[in-house]
Amino acid sequence: MLEHDDDIICLSVDPKGQYAATGQIGEKPWICVWNTETLEVLARYNAPLTKGIKNIKFSPNGDRIVASAMDDDHTIAVFDWLKDS
């Protein structure tokens, strides 16, 4: 999976092991959700989180992702990635 343009610093795999979410460092970091078998990117986010994605985690049923940023406020965002893909 080659969607990121900077270092990946966090990763989470959904409960079934079918999808992965990765977050990168950087002023405007990307979160990518991708299929672990095909490496196809299914969703990509870059806002509202800044300065890097510190943590990322799938919800227990795998339909949402929560991530926290490395910004001064430690911003947290929840993405309904299945709806967005």
N, CA, C and O of each residue as an XYZ file, in Angstrom:
340
protein
N       0.859     -1.166      0.000
C       0.000      0.000      0.000
C       0.902      1.224      0.000
O       1.681      1.421      0.932
N       0.803      2.043     -1.031
C       1.737      3.153     -1.221
C       1.060      4.519     -1.232
O       1.586      5.449     -1.843
N      -0.079      4.668     -0.579
C      -0.824      5.933     -0.588
C      -0.181      7.013      0.258
O      -0.322      8.194     -0.058
N       0.514      6.656      1.313
C       1.073      7.662      2.213
C       2.258      8.375      1.574
O       3.001      7.790      0.786
N       2.422      9.650      1.928
C       3.554     10.410      1.417
C       4.533     10.807      2.529
O       5.420     11.635      2.322
N       4.356     10.202      3.714
C       5.275     10.413      4.826
C       5.269      9.143      5.680
O       4.569      8.183      5.359
N       6.040      9.136      6.755
C       6.171      7.938      7.581
C       4.860      7.554      8.243
O       4.156      8.411      8.776
N       4.530      6.271      8.212
C       3.369      5.727      8.916
C       3.781      5.537     10.369
O       4.806      4.918     10.654
N       2.973      6.076     11.297
C       3.335      5.978     12.707
C       2.302      5.242     13.552
O       2.530      5.022     14.741
N       1.162      4.853     12.959
C       0.206      4.037     13.704
C      -0.589      3.174     12.726
O      -0.744      3.505     11.550
N      -1.084      2.060     13.254
C      -1.810      1.088     12.439
C      -2.822      0.372     13.308
O      -2.559      0.090     14.477
N      -3.974      0.078     12.742
C      -4.989     -0.730     13.403
C      -5.589     -1.673     12.370
O      -5.720     -1.320     11.198
N      -5.949     -2.861     12.807
C      -6.605     -3.838     11.938
C      -7.996     -4.083     12.500
O      -8.167     -4.197     13.713
N      -9.003     -4.167     11.611
C     -10.379     -4.370     12.054
C     -10.516     -5.742     12.711
O      -9.646     -6.596     12.544
N     -11.613     -5.962     13.466
C     -11.777     -7.217     14.198
C     -11.739     -8.485     13.334
O     -11.369     -9.548     13.832
N     -12.107     -8.396     12.078
C     -12.092     -9.571     11.193
C     -10.758     -9.737     10.458
O     -10.540    -10.755      9.802
N      -9.872     -8.757     10.560
C      -8.582     -8.826      9.893
C      -8.622     -8.526      8.406
O      -7.640     -8.754      7.699
N      -9.742     -8.020      7.928
C      -9.910     -7.750      6.501
C      -9.413     -6.365      6.095
O      -8.978     -6.167      4.961
N      -9.478     -5.411      7.019
C      -9.117     -4.035      6.707
C      -8.082     -3.513      7.694
O      -8.037     -3.932      8.851
N      -7.264     -2.604      7.222
C      -6.284     -1.926      8.072
C      -6.467     -0.427      7.911
O      -6.894      0.053      6.861
N      -6.138      0.300      8.964
C      -6.129      1.758      8.931
C      -4.752      2.203      9.380
O      -4.243      1.741     10.401
N      -4.149      3.102      8.618
C      -2.824      3.600      8.943
C      -2.855      5.121      8.994
O      -3.592      5.770      8.251
N      -2.044      5.672      9.878
C      -1.931      7.120     10.013
C      -0.479      7.541      9.924
O       0.415      6.814     10.357
N      -0.250      8.697      9.371
C       1.116      9.159      9.138
C       1.433     10.419      9.931
O       0.546     11.064     10.490
N       2.696     10.747      9.967
C       3.198     11.980     10.567
C       3.048     13.101      9.538
O       2.861     12.834      8.351
N       3.130     14.348      9.987
C       3.113     15.471      9.061
C       2.117     16.535      9.455
O       1.200     16.282     10.236
N       2.297     17.727      8.913
C       1.427     18.852      9.239
C      -0.031     18.592      8.850
O      -0.948     18.956      9.586
N      -0.237     17.965      7.700
C      -1.582     17.583      7.245
C      -1.564     16.080      6.946
O      -1.512     15.678      5.784
N      -1.607     15.257      7.989
C      -1.417     13.820      7.821
C      -2.622     13.112      7.209
O      -3.763     13.557      7.339
N      -2.338     12.001      6.541
C      -3.375     11.163      5.950
C      -3.695      9.990      6.863
O      -2.826      9.455      7.551
N      -4.961      9.607      6.849
C      -5.402      8.314      7.360
C      -5.885      7.549      6.137
O      -6.674      8.065      5.346
N      -5.416      6.336      5.986
C      -5.862      5.478      4.888
C      -6.469      4.209      5.453
O      -5.908      3.591      6.358
N      -7.610      3.825      4.921
C      -8.233      2.542      5.245
C      -8.117      1.688      3.999
O      -8.497      2.114      2.908
N      -7.590      0.480      4.161
C      -7.298     -0.332      2.995
C      -7.532     -1.807      3.272
O      -7.510     -2.263      4.415
N      -7.757     -2.537      2.186
C      -7.985     -3.979      2.232
C      -6.646     -4.673      2.455
O      -5.688     -4.413      1.726
N      -6.567     -5.550      3.449
C      -5.300     -6.190      3.782
C      -4.857     -7.241      2.760
O      -3.687     -7.621      2.740
N      -5.757     -7.706      1.927
C      -5.388     -8.698      0.908
C      -5.024     -8.044     -0.422
O      -4.024     -8.410     -1.040
N      -5.827     -7.082     -0.864
C      -5.612     -6.465     -2.176
C      -4.780     -5.184     -2.099
O      -4.267     -4.719     -3.117
N      -4.642     -4.611     -0.905
C      -3.966     -3.337     -0.655
C      -4.696     -2.146     -1.267
O      -4.144     -1.047     -1.321
N      -5.921     -2.349     -1.725
C      -6.738     -1.273     -2.290
C      -7.160     -0.301     -1.189
O      -7.671     -0.722     -0.151
N      -6.947      0.992     -1.412
C      -7.369      2.017     -0.462
C      -8.856      2.263     -0.652
O      -9.310      2.544     -1.762
N      -9.612      2.157      0.436
C     -11.063      2.283      0.395
C     -11.558      3.621      0.914
O     -12.638      4.075      0.536
N     -10.779      4.253      1.774
C     -11.136      5.572      2.309
C      -9.847      6.287      2.678
O      -8.849      5.666      3.043
N      -9.896      7.624      2.573
C      -8.718      8.439      2.879
C      -9.196      9.746      3.508
O     -10.113     10.393      3.002
N      -8.563     10.124      4.614
C      -8.950     11.339      5.346
C      -7.708     12.170      5.653
O      -6.619     11.629      5.843
N      -7.882     13.487      5.700
C      -6.772     14.343      6.106
C      -7.202     15.501      6.997
O      -6.375     16.358      7.308
N      -8.416     15.560      7.403
C      -8.873     16.627      8.285
C      -9.859     16.030      9.285
O     -10.520     15.048      8.948
N      -9.986     16.547     10.443
C      -9.451     17.785     11.003
C      -8.137     17.597     11.764
O      -7.683     18.526     12.433
N      -7.528     16.442     11.680
C      -6.340     16.136     12.470
C      -5.078     16.737     11.841
O      -4.923     16.736     10.620
N      -4.179     17.251     12.692
C      -2.949     17.868     12.196
C      -1.743     17.387     12.999
O      -1.879     16.844     14.095
N      -0.571     17.601     12.429
C       0.745     17.318     13.019
C       1.044     15.832     13.184
O       2.067     15.480     13.770
N       0.206     14.979     12.700
C       0.443     13.538     12.779
C      -0.700     12.820     13.466
O      -1.409     13.387     14.298
N      -0.860     11.573     13.103
C      -1.890     10.728     13.712
C      -1.199      9.909     14.800
O      -0.385      9.034     14.507
N      -1.524     10.195     16.033
C      -0.858      9.557     17.167
C      -1.395      8.155     17.429
O      -0.628      7.223     17.669
N      -2.711      8.014     17.382
C      -3.367      6.735     17.658
C      -4.501      6.525     16.666
O      -5.109      7.482     16.187
N      -4.778      5.259     16.365
C      -5.902      4.925     15.493
C      -6.451      3.569     15.924
O      -5.694      2.674     16.300
N      -7.777      3.424     15.865
C      -8.407      2.184     16.313
C      -9.749      2.002     15.634
O     -10.514      2.957     15.500
N     -10.043      0.780     15.203
C     -11.360      0.434     14.685
C     -12.318      0.245     15.851
O     -11.906     -0.144     16.944
N     -13.605      0.523     15.614
C     -14.638      0.237     16.601
C     -14.797     -1.283     16.713
O     -14.320     -2.010     15.841
N     -15.455     -1.778     17.763
C     -15.604     -3.228     17.937
C     -16.254     -3.948     16.751
O     -15.916     -5.100     16.478
N     -17.171     -3.297     16.048
C     -17.789     -3.948     14.885
C     -17.099     -3.576     13.572
O     -17.489     -4.070     12.514
N     -16.076     -2.708     13.621
C     -15.265     -2.384     12.458
C     -15.807     -1.339     11.512
O     -15.195     -1.081     10.476
N     -16.947     -0.722     11.835
C     -17.534      0.237     10.888
C     -17.050      1.672     11.073
O     -17.276      2.517     10.207
N     -16.389      1.953     12.189
C     -15.881      3.298     12.441
C     -14.423      3.236     12.869
O     -13.915      2.206     13.312
N     -13.774      4.387     12.716
C     -12.384      4.528     13.142
C     -12.300      5.760     14.025
O     -12.874      6.801     13.708
N     -11.597      5.642     15.112
C     -11.306      6.810     15.952
C      -9.800      7.045     15.881
O      -9.005      6.105     15.908
N      -9.428      8.317     15.791
C      -8.009      8.665     15.697
C      -7.755      9.916     16.517
O      -8.627     10.773     16.663
N      -6.541     10.006     17.052
C      -6.141     11.215     17.774
C      -4.916     11.817     17.098
O      -4.081     11.116     16.526
N      -4.841     13.144     17.185
C      -3.774     13.887     16.510
C      -2.653     14.234     17.478
O      -2.798     14.132     18.696
N      -1.539     14.644     16.903
C      -0.394     15.076     17.684
C      -0.385     16.594     17.889
O       0.618     17.156     18.329
N      -1.494     17.252     17.572
C      -1.573     18.698     17.740
C      -1.604     19.077     19.226
O      -1.692     18.205     20.089
N      -1.532     20.363     19.514
C      -1.485     20.840     20.901
C      -2.745     20.503     21.692
O      -2.686     20.381     22.916
N      -3.881     20.352     21.019
C      -5.149     20.043     21.684
C      -5.454     18.548     21.730
O      -6.460     18.144     22.313
N      -4.603     17.725     21.125
C      -4.826     16.277     21.060
C      -6.215     15.970     20.490
O      -6.981     15.193     21.060
N      -6.511     16.588     19.377
C      -7.815     16.463     18.721
C      -8.136     15.006     18.426
O      -7.270     14.224     18.032
N      -9.403     14.662     18.627
C      -9.895     13.305     18.345
C     -10.969     13.416     17.277
O     -11.788     14.335     17.300
N     -10.961     12.468     16.336
C     -11.982     12.439     15.279
C     -12.483     11.014     15.112
O     -11.735     10.051     15.284
N     -13.758     10.896     14.774
C     -14.373      9.600     14.481
C     -14.837      9.637     13.032
O     -15.501     10.580     12.602
N     -14.479      8.600     12.291
C     -14.836      8.502     10.881
C     -15.709      7.270     10.660
O     -15.363      6.172     11.097
N     -16.828      7.453      9.988
C     -17.723      6.353      9.597
C     -17.254      5.869      8.238
O     -17.895      6.156      7.228
N     -16.156      5.144      8.194
C     -15.455      4.855      6.953
C     -16.265      3.977      6.007
O     -16.141      4.137      4.793
N     -17.083      3.064      6.504
C     -17.898      2.236      5.616
C     -18.905      3.087      4.855
O     -19.171      2.832      3.680
N     -19.454      4.073      5.499
C     -20.402      4.978      4.858
C     -19.703      5.841      3.810
O     -20.278      6.149      2.766
N     -18.454      6.231      4.095
C     -17.706      7.117      3.210
C     -17.054      6.398      2.035
O     -16.698      7.038      1.046
N     -16.891      5.084      2.125
C     -16.180      4.361      1.046
C     -17.088      3.996     -0.106
O     -16.638      3.391     -1.078
